[in-house]
Amino acid sequence: MQNREVAENVIETLFDVTEKLYSSVDMTHTCSQEGKISKEEADAYRTTVLNSLDELLQAVIGPIYETHPDLRPTCCCCSGSEEDEADLQP
């Protein structure tokens, strides 16, 4: 995705969807603890959602970060040195 504005919007949208999906995984876990669904159902949902989400994020966001590395978020515990960043790259 060459256009930076579009790339930013795509990332924001995917992160919003990710947050909602994580909430749904938490909700199914809670429902499992309350006996509303089985542990197996909750585990299957979690596995399916998280695996699918991982594939989606890698397929879409990975290439965006390659084109626009400055859009990659930094964590609060990263020192920011180039050597440290090189260690984090796959």
Phi, psi and chi 1 to 4 in degrees:
 res  aa     phi    psi   chi1   chi2   chi3   chi4
   1 MET       -  104.4 -162.9  150.0  -56.3      -
   2 GLN   -77.6  -34.6  -61.6  -60.2  -44.0      -
   3 ASN   -76.6  118.4 -177.3  -73.9      -      -
   4 ARG   -62.6  -42.0 -178.2 -177.6  175.1   79.9
   5 GLU   -61.8  -43.8 -178.4 -179.2  -11.5      -
   6 VAL   -65.0  -43.0  173.4      -      -      -
   7 ALA   -59.0  -43.5      -      -      -      -
   8 GLU   -62.2  -42.5  -71.8  173.9  -24.6      -
   9 ASN   -65.9  -39.9  -74.3  -32.8      -      -
  10 VAL   -63.2  -45.9  166.3      -      -      -
  11 ILE   -60.7  -46.1  -71.3  171.3      -      -
  12 GLU   -60.7  -43.8 -178.4  179.3  -27.6      -
  13 THR   -62.5  -46.2  -60.1      -      -      -
  14 LEU   -65.8  -36.2  -74.0  175.0      -      -
  15 PHE   -68.5  -35.3  -74.7  167.7      -      -
  16 ASP   -63.6  -44.6  -71.3  -14.3      -      -
  17 VAL   -63.7  -41.4  168.8      -      -      -
  18 THR   -58.7  -44.5  -61.6      -      -      -
  19 GLU   -60.7  -43.0 -174.9  177.1  -22.8      -
  20 LYS   -66.1  -39.9  -71.8 -179.7 -175.0  -92.3
  21 LEU   -67.2  -40.2  -72.6  171.6      -      -
  22 TYR   -61.2  -39.1  -85.0  120.5      -      -
  23 SER   -62.8  -38.9  -68.2      -      -      -
  24 SER   -68.9  -34.0   73.1      -      -      -
  25 VAL   -65.7  -43.8  167.2      -      -      -
  26 ASP   -61.3  -40.4  -70.9  -18.2      -      -
  27 MET   -63.3  -43.1 -179.2  -91.4  -51.8      -
  28 THR   -67.0  -33.1   59.4      -      -      -
  29 HIS   -63.9  -45.1  175.4   71.4      -      -
  30 THR   -61.6  -44.1  -60.3      -      -      -
  31 CYS   -62.1  -35.0  -71.4      -      -      -
  32 SER   -65.2  -43.2  170.8      -      -      -
  33 GLN   -65.9  -29.4  -69.5  178.4  -34.8      -
  34 GLU   -85.9   -1.6  -66.1  171.7   -8.9      -
  35 GLY    81.2   10.9      -      -      -      -
  36 LYS   -76.8  -31.4  -65.5  178.2 -179.7  176.9
  37 ILE  -137.7  162.8   63.0  172.3      -      -
  38 SER   -77.3  158.7   70.2      -      -      -
  39 LYS   -60.4  -37.7 -179.2 -178.6 -178.2  -37.7
  40 GLU   -62.9  -40.8  -68.5   76.3   20.1      -
  41 GLU   -63.5  -45.0  -73.6  177.3  -62.0      -
  42 ALA   -63.8  -42.6      -      -      -      -
  43 ASP   -65.1  -41.3  -71.3  -13.1      -      -
  44 ALA   -64.3  -42.1      -      -      -      -
  45 TYR   -61.8  -48.7  179.1   74.7      -      -
  46 ARG   -57.6  -48.4  179.1  179.1   58.1   63.7
  47 THR   -61.2  -46.3  -61.2      -      -      -
  48 THR   -63.9  -47.1  -59.1      -      -      -
  49 VAL   -64.5  -48.2  167.0      -      -      -
  50 LEU   -68.1  -38.1  -64.1 -177.0      -      -
  51 ASN   -65.5  -43.9  -73.6  -19.1      -      -
  52 SER   -64.1  -42.3  -61.4      -      -      -
  53 LEU   -64.2  -41.7 -173.5   56.7      -      -
  54 ASP   -60.3  -46.1 -175.3   49.1      -      -
  55 GLU   -61.0  -45.0  -71.7 -179.9   35.0      -
  56 LEU   -61.5  -49.0  175.9   65.6      -      -
  57 LEU   -63.5  -41.7  -67.4  175.1      -      -
  58 GLN   -65.0  -40.6  -73.9 -175.5   31.0      -
  59 ALA   -70.2  -33.9      -      -      -      -
  60 VAL  -100.5  -50.9  176.1      -      -      -
  61 ILE   -78.3  -34.0  -67.9 -175.5      -      -
  62 GLY   -53.6  -53.0      -      -      -      -
  63 PRO   -63.5  -32.6  -26.0   34.9      -      -
  64 ILE   -64.6  -43.4  -70.2  174.1      -      -
  65 TYR   -65.8  -30.0  -71.8  160.1      -      -
  66 GLU   -67.1  -39.6  -72.4  178.0   19.5      -
  67 THR   -77.4  -37.9  -56.4      -      -      -
  68 HIS  -127.5   72.8  -54.8  -77.6      -      -
  69 PRO   -60.5  -23.6   14.4  -21.7      -      -
  70 ASP   -70.9  -14.1   56.8  -56.4      -      -
  71 LEU   -80.8  -14.7  -66.5  178.6      -      -
  72 ARG   -65.8  126.1 -177.7 -176.5  -55.5  -89.3
  73 PRO   -67.7  150.1   19.6  -24.3      -      -
  74 THR  -108.1  147.2   57.1      -      -      -
  75 CYS   -90.4  159.3   67.3      -      -      -
  76 CYS   -69.2  -18.9   61.1      -      -      -
  77 CYS   -96.6    0.1   56.7      -      -      -
  78 CYS   -83.5  137.5  -64.2      -      -      -
  79 SER   -77.1  -22.4   66.6      -      -      -
  80 GLY    88.1   -1.4      -      -      -      -
  81 SER   -71.7  152.3   74.4      -      -      -
  82 GLU   -63.7  -34.6  -70.1 -179.5   23.6      -
  83 GLU   -63.3  -44.2  -70.8  176.7   -2.3      -
  84 ASP   -63.3  -41.7  -70.0  -18.0      -      -
  85 GLU   -64.9  -37.1  -71.9 -179.3   22.1      -
  86 ALA   -64.5  -34.3      -      -      -      -
  87 ASP   -67.8  -27.5  -69.2  -19.6      -      -
  88 LEU   -84.6  -16.7  -63.3  174.8      -      -
  89 GLN   -71.5  141.0  -61.4  -62.5  -42.9      -
  90 PRO   -70.4      -   14.8  -17.9      -      -
